[in-house]
Amino acid sequence: MKLLRYGNAGAEKPGLLDENGTIRDLSAVIGDIAGDTLTKAELAKLAKIDPSSLPEVSNDVRIGPCVGDVRKFICIGLNYSDHAEEAGMPIPEEPIVFMKATTAICGPNDDIEIPRGSKKTDWEVELGVVIGTRAKYVSVENALDHVAGYCNVNDVSERAFQIERSGQWVKGKSHDTFAPIGPWLVTKDEVADPQDLDMWLEVDGHRYQNGNTKTMIFDVPTIISHLSEFMTLEPGDVITTGTPPGVGMGCKPDPIFLTVGQKIEMGVEGLGVQSQKTIVARP
């Protein structure tokens, strides 16, 4: 299934995308695409529904973040060897973990704000993993049993805030709109191998990122198992798994960063496409 949330920001309704690309309303069936709705049992119930029995929704509607009420937004840094190389950083010996504020989450086609004082706002196409079953001290072998599905994530980053302003990376990762997710959550059964998905990102029509999840240093099961040593993962938690090379910070001979008035398009194979415009940060 391709699950989604649609409507005005803060008042999204649950829906699904049928095989013809039509949005269907799920609000008479579930309250939201969030939390316990993402457990195996609840997803199994949704899978039995005939989409044609659900009301159609206009495709002109705004698409919101594909998961609601996210409690934890967990990120893995430098998880592609060639990206670590372009960043001039050593290959990590175990996953680099940081958090993104959940207030950064926005819809896949919402505008991205350039923060006040920013000179180094950057892009990162990433595979997002959505947890469906509570995970604590899980093995690598059993880790995927705890996954509800996958989604696109643009891990937007302000590099000066991230690297030059002291402290943890979270300062450069958490501005409002810095975490577009979606357009939909693709359930695990529709993704045959999360370690063989093409991914790409363009700015103003120029392709900067071309990659594949097979070049991850730490694969999805390893990441989930590792995180579950340090925190309990809960249904609806989002994990974003790192980016391939081609970020603005790594452009040669000089870095390239986002400015107001640009258009970003990106996607991961089978997970849809995001499209955003960059704007001045709102008050």
TIMI-487017 format. One line per 5 residues: their letters; for each residue x, y, z of C-alpha. Coordinates in steps of 0.2 Angstrom, whole numbers, plus 5000, padded with zeros to 4 digits. Last residue first. Layout:
% TIMI-487017
a	X:Y:Z  ...
% end
This chain:
% TIMI-487017
pravi	5043:5174:5056  5044:5166:5039  5060:5161:5032  5063:5167:5014  5058:5154:5001
tkqsq	5065:5139:4992  5053:5129:4981  5049:5111:4984  5046:5095:4973  5045:5078:4980
vglge	5044:5062:4970  5037:5044:4973  5043:5030:4984  5046:5017:4970  5064:5022:4967
vgmei	5069:5037:4979  5065:5054:4974  5070:5072:4972  5065:5089:4965  5071:5106:4971
kqgvt	5066:5123:4964  5075:5139:4968  5068:5156:4973  5078:5159:4988  5096:5152:4988
lfipd	5103:5135:4990  5121:5131:4992  5135:5127:4979  5152:5122:4986  5167:5127:4975
pkcgm	5179:5117:4963  5170:5105:4965  5153:5102:4974  5154:5093:4991  5144:5106:5001
gvgpp	5131:5106:4988  5127:5087:4991  5132:5076:4976  5137:5060:4985  5124:5048:4993
tgtti	5113:5053:5008  5110:5045:5025  5097:5034:5033  5083:5044:5039  5074:5035:5053
vdgpe	5056:5040:5057  5046:5035:5073  5028:5031:5069  5027:5015:5080  5041:5016:5093
ltmfe	5060:5013:5094  5066:5011:5111  5083:5020:5113  5102:5015:5114  5103:4997:5109
slhsi	5088:4999:5098  5098:5012:5087  5110:4998:5083  5097:4985:5078  5088:4998:5067
itpvd	5104:5004:5058  5110:4986:5055  5094:4981:5048  5094:4997:5036  5111:4994:5030
fimtk	5127:5002:5037  5140:5008:5024  5126:5012:5012  5132:5009:4993  5117:4998:4990
tngnq	5105:5012:4993  5109:5019:4976  5115:5036:4970  5113:5050:4958  5114:5067:4966
yrhgd	5117:5084:4958  5105:5083:4943  5102:5101:4936  5083:5105:4933  5083:5120:4945
velwm	5090:5109:4959  5089:5090:4956  5090:5075:4967  5092:5056:4964  5089:5039:4972
dldqp	5090:5021:4965  5085:5008:4977  5094:4992:4980  5097:4990:4999  5078:4992:5003
daved	5075:4976:4994  5058:4970:4989  5049:4986:4993  5030:4983:4991  5029:4972:5007
ktvlw	5037:4986:5018  5022:4998:5016  5026:5013:5005  5023:5029:5015  5018:5043:5003
pgipa	5023:5060:4997  5033:5058:5008  5044:5067:5021  5050:5085:5020  5062:5088:5034
ftdhs	5070:5105:5035  5053:5114:5034  5056:5123:5051  5074:5123:5055  5081:5107:5063
kgkvw	5096:5101:5054  5110:5114:5057  5107:5115:5075  5105:5096:5077  5123:5094:5071
qgsre	5129:5095:5089  5139:5109:5098  5148:5122:5090  5142:5135:5076  5154:5130:5062
iqfar	5148:5112:5058  5129:5112:5058  5125:5130:5058  5137:5133:5044  5130:5118:5035
esvdn	5112:5122:5035  5104:5106:5031  5089:5099:5022  5087:5080:5025  5075:5078:5010
vncyg	5066:5062:5015  5057:5049:5004  5047:5035:5012  5048:5017:5018  5037:5005:5027
avhdl	5030:4998:5043  5047:4991:5049  5049:4981:5065  5051:4964:5056  5065:4972:5047
anevs	5076:4971:5063  5075:4952:5065  5091:4947:5058  5100:4963:5064  5095:4958:5082
vykar	5083:4969:5092  5087:4977:5109  5071:4987:5109  5059:4989:5095  5041:4993:5096
tgivv	5032:4989:5079  5029:5000:5064  5045:5010:5062  5046:5021:5047  5062:5021:5037
gleve	5067:5036:5026  5078:5034:5011  5088:5050:5008  5090:5065:4996  5101:5078:5004
wdtkk	5100:5097:5001  5111:5111:5007  5108:5128:5016  5125:5137:5017  5124:5156:5018
sgrpi	5110:5157:5031  5108:5172:5042  5089:5170:5043  5085:5152:5038  5081:5148:5020
eiddn	5063:5141:5021  5058:5126:5011  5041:5127:5002  5029:5112:5004  5029:5098:4991
pgcia	5034:5083:5002  5024:5090:5017  5033:5096:5032  5044:5090:5047  5056:5103:5055
ttakm	5045:5104:5070  5050:5086:5074  5067:5092:5078  5081:5082:5069  5091:5070:5079
fvipe	5109:5063:5077  5117:5046:5075  5134:5042:5067  5133:5023:5064  5148:5013:5068
epipm	5166:5014:5062  5163:5029:5053  5172:5032:5036  5183:5047:5039  5178:5065:5034
gaeea	5182:5075:5019  5164:5079:5014  5167:5071:4997  5174:5056:5005  5160:5054:5017
hdsyn	5148:5055:5003  5158:5041:4993  5157:5030:5008  5138:5032:5011  5132:5033:5029
lgici	5140:5050:5033  5126:5054:5046  5111:5043:5052  5096:5053:5057  5082:5050:5070
fkrvd	5065:5059:5070  5057:5054:5086  5039:5057:5091  5031:5058:5074  5013:5064:5077
gvcpg	5008:5061:5058  5017:5051:5045  5016:5054:5026  5019:5073:5029  5005:5082:5020
irvdn	4999:5081:5002  4990:5097:4997  4974:5093:4986  4974:5094:4968  4972:5075:4966
svepl	4954:5077:4972  4949:5064:4984  4939:5049:4980  4928:5040:4993  4933:5023:4998
sspdi	4925:5007:4991  4937:5007:4976  4951:5005:4988  4945:4988:4993  4950:4986:5011
kalka	4960:4970:5015  4977:4980:5016  4970:4991:5029  4967:4977:5041  4984:4970:5038
leakt	4991:4988:5042  4982:4987:5058  4989:4970:5063  5007:4974:5058  5007:4991:5068
ltdga	5006:5007:5058  4990:5013:5065  4998:5011:5082  5007:5028:5079  5002:5038:5064
idgiv	4993:5038:5048  4978:5046:5055  4960:5043:5063  4956:5027:5054  4942:5019:5044
asldr	4931:5034:5041  4946:5045:5038  4953:5033:5024  4950:5044:5009  4956:5038:4992
itgne	4969:5047:4982  4969:5041:4964  4985:5035:4956  4977:5021:4946  4983:5008:4958
dllgp	4975:5017:4973  4984:5030:4984  4979:5029:5002  4972:5042:5014  4973:5049:5031
keaga	4967:5067:5034  4978:5082:5037  4973:5096:5049  4990:5103:5055  4994:5109:5037
ngyrl	4979:5109:5026  4974:5093:5018  4981:5076:5014  4990:5061:5023  4997:5046:5014
lkm	4998:5028:5013  5004:5018:4998  5000:5000:5000
% end
